Amino acid sequence: MQKDSEVRRGEWEARLADIKYMIHLFRKNPLVMTGTIISLFFIIVALLANFIVDPRLATTEGYTGGSYPFERKYMWSANHPIVWGPDIALHDGPEFFYLGTDGWGRDLLSMIILALPVDLYNAFIIVVVAALLGTTLGALAGYAGGIFDEAVLRITDVFFAFPGLVLALVFASMFGRSIETLQFAIILVWWPPYVRLMRGQVLSEKEKPYVEALKALGAGHLRVLFRHVMLNAIYPILVQATMDLGGVILTFSALMFLGFSPSKSLPELGNLAADGYNAIFSAPWVILFSGLTMLIISLAFNLVGDGLRDVLDPRLRR
């Protein structure tokens, strides 16, 4: 028991020193730091969205309970420093819209702010569930081997045989239009890569001497797998999950854009882009700014994931 405790203490000390060194490398990369700052900015705005913008503005009835004036639909402020062209309808009232209005007459900047918690929350839920499911199955398959390993691999092959977005569209069509359905559809196509990734890591880790030492000390298979092997193999999963956040946001928004939204007026980036697509020539700002928001968020998370890969993989450290 004392030797087992010493082994664990040594592992934690080595891991802590490694984490400190990784943070040092992370801070040295300006692109990664830029992505981190942008990601944190969007996360903070999403957390405070209902305090920054009154959520009642998202309803088509407007803040006061009455409907938005028809003349506010697809409007651009007349005294705005950005001039789109003579054919753009202008709003010359007392209200100023920094990014114009959408097809419901709502301030587009406010709708983008209210859309951030919807997209980010669903992206985090999808990635966490997919990563937990895929990582657990991959770890068990790699450690156990045999028939269970072969069965898990064949199941993942079935999901890999279909394009992810197409498969998500099929599931979303089968189970109806709701946020939960979209989450379920994307999770179903997002977990297989985690199985392959974790399985490969476990196959490499379980052959190392410390695993044999733990078994010799009397540690059970589940304890060895979940308390030691998976902890040493988890770094690539963290990198993949971080980079997947941007991809999930794009996929979730794409499904919304294609008409699987539970409500056309829901403030969500894909919904806003779909609204802007219908008025791309008369109100180009709607699809432009909602699309740019998706692009910046995805790019930011990709930069963070790319930086994590550089600092977590010893072969890529410089």
C-alpha positions, -999 to 999 in steps of 0.1 A, spaced: 0 0 0 28 24 8 45 16 -25 13 23 -43 9 56 -26 45 66 -35 38 56 -71 7 79 -72 25 108 -55 53 106 -80 29 105 -109 10 136 -97 42 155 -91 54 147 -126 21 156 -140 20 189 -122 54 199 -134 44 190 -170 12 211 -167 33 241 -156 56 237 -185 27 234 -209 12 266 -196 45 283 -202 46 271 -238 10 280 -243 16 316 -233 45 319 -258 24 314 -289 7 347 -299 -19 330 -322 -30 307 -295 -32 335 -270 -53 355 -295 -77 325 -300 -79 321 -262 -88 357 -256 -114 356 -284 -129 324 -271 -131 337 -235 -147 369 -248 -175 350 -265 -180 327 -235 -182 357 -211 -206 375 -234 -227 343 -237 -228 339 -199 -239 376 -195 -261 378 -226 -294 381 -206 -279 410 -186 -264 427 -217 -296 424 -237 -331 421 -225 -342 386 -236 -377 399 -243 -363 417 -274 -359 382 -290 -397 378 -293 -414 389 -324 -437 410 -303 -409 432 -292 -399 448 -259 -432 466 -251 -455 437 -260 -466 451 -293 -452 439 -327 -422 455 -342 -430 482 -367 -430 468 -403 -408 497 -415 -380 484 -391 -376 451 -411 -342 449 -429 -333 485 -420 -300 502 -417 -295 534 -397 -293 564 -419 -265 581 -400 -244 549 -398 -207 553 -408 -210 522 -430 -229 530 -463 -241 499 -482 -255 516 -513 -285 537 -525 -309 507 -527 -306 499 -490 -336 509 -470 -326 533 -442 -340 539 -407 -341 576 -398 -357 572 -364 -343 579 -329 -330 543 -325 -295 535 -338 -288 499 -350 -250 492 -351 -255 461 -373 -290 469 -387 -322 450 -381 -333 415 -392 -364 403 -410 -385 406 -378 -374 442 -372 -351 433 -343 -317 448 -336 -293 423 -352 -265 430 -327 -288 422 -298 -299 390 -316 -263 379 -321 -256 384 -284 -286 364 -275 -277 337 -300 -242 331 -284 -255 312 -253 -277 290 -275 -249 280 -298 -222 277 -272 -243 258 -247 -254 233 -273 -219 229 -286 -205 222 -251 -233 197 -243 -227 179 -276 -190 178 -274 -189 167 -237 -215 139 -242 -198 127 -275 -164 128 -259 -175 109 -227 -193 83 -248 -165 78 -273 -137 80 -248 -153 54 -225 -160 29 -253 -126 35 -269 -108 30 -235 -127 -2 -227 -122 -16 -263 -85 -9 -263 -79 -23 -228 -101 -53 -231 -94 -63 -267 -109 -94 -282 -145 -96 -293 -156 -64 -276 -129 -44 -293 -138 -58 -327 -175 -52 -321 -169 -15 -311 -147 -10 -342 -173 -24 -366 -200 -2 -351 -178 29 -355 -171 18 -391 -208 19 -399 -210 56 -387 -178 65 -405 -193 52 -438 -219 81 -439 -211 118 -441 -217 133 -407 -239 162 -418 -261 139 -440 -265 114 -411 -274 142 -387 -300 155 -413 -315 120 -415 -319 117 -377 -332 152 -373 -358 145 -400 -369 113 -383 -373 127 -348 -387 161 -355 -376 197 -350 -364 205 -315 -332 215 -298 -329 181 -281 -334 163 -314 -305 183 -330 -283 176 -300 -291 139 -303 -285 139 -341 -251 155 -338 -240 134 -309 -248 103 -329 -223 113 -356 -197 129 -333 -186 101 -309 -169 76 -333 -136 97 -337 -132 97 -300 -134 59 -299 -106 55 -324 -85 82 -308 -88 69 -272 -84 33 -283 -51 40 -300 -39 59 -269 -49 31 -246 -32 4 -268 0 24 -265 -3 31 -227 -12 -4 -215 21 -18 -227 42 6 -206 60 -7 -175 40 13 -150 9 -6 -159 26 -39 -152 39 -24 -119 4 -14 -109 -9 -49 -117 19 -64 -96 9 -42 -67 -26 -57 -68 -44 -29 -86 -76 -40 -104 -82 -36 -142 -108 -9 -138 -86 11 -114 -56 8 -137 -77 18 -167 -97 48 -153 -72 61 -127 -39 57 -145 -41 47 -182 -69 71 -192 -53 100 -173 -21 96 -192 -40 92 -225 -65 120 -221 -44 149 -236 -53 142 -273 -90 140 -263 -88 175 -248 -72 188 -280 -98 171 -302 -127 183 -280 -115 219 -281 -112 219 -319 -145 201 -322 -164 230 -305 -160 251 -336 -171 223 -359 -201 215 -337 -212 251 -338 -210 252 -376 -229 218 -378 -256 229 -354 -260 262 -372 -261 244 -405 -290 223 -394 -308 254 -382 -300 271 -415 -314 242 -434 -348 245 -417 -346 222 -386 -350 251 -362 -379 247 -338 -388 284 -343 -378 307 -371 -376 336 -347 -352 318 -323 -321 340 -319 -295 315 -332 -267 321 -357 -279 296 -382 -314 310 -380 -301 346 -385 -281 334 -415 -311 318 -430 -331 350 -425 -303 369 -442 -301 345 -471 -337 353 -480 -327 390 -482 -291 388 -493 -293 417 -518 -316 440 -499 -301 434 -464 -266 418 -468 -256 427 -433 -278 400 -417 -261 370 -433 -227 388 -433 -224 395 -395 -241 363 -384 -217 343 -407 -187 363 -395 -196 355 -359 -197 318 -366 -164 320 -385 -146 339 -357 -159 316 -330 -148 285 -349 -114 300 -358 -108 309 -322 -115 274 -308 -94 259 -336 -65 282 -326 -68 271 -290 -70 234 -300 -40 238 -323 -20 254 -294 -31 226 -270 -18 200 -295 15 218 -297 21 219 -260 5 186 -250 23 165 -276 60 161 -266 70 155 -302 57 189 -312 72 209 -284 97 235 -293 
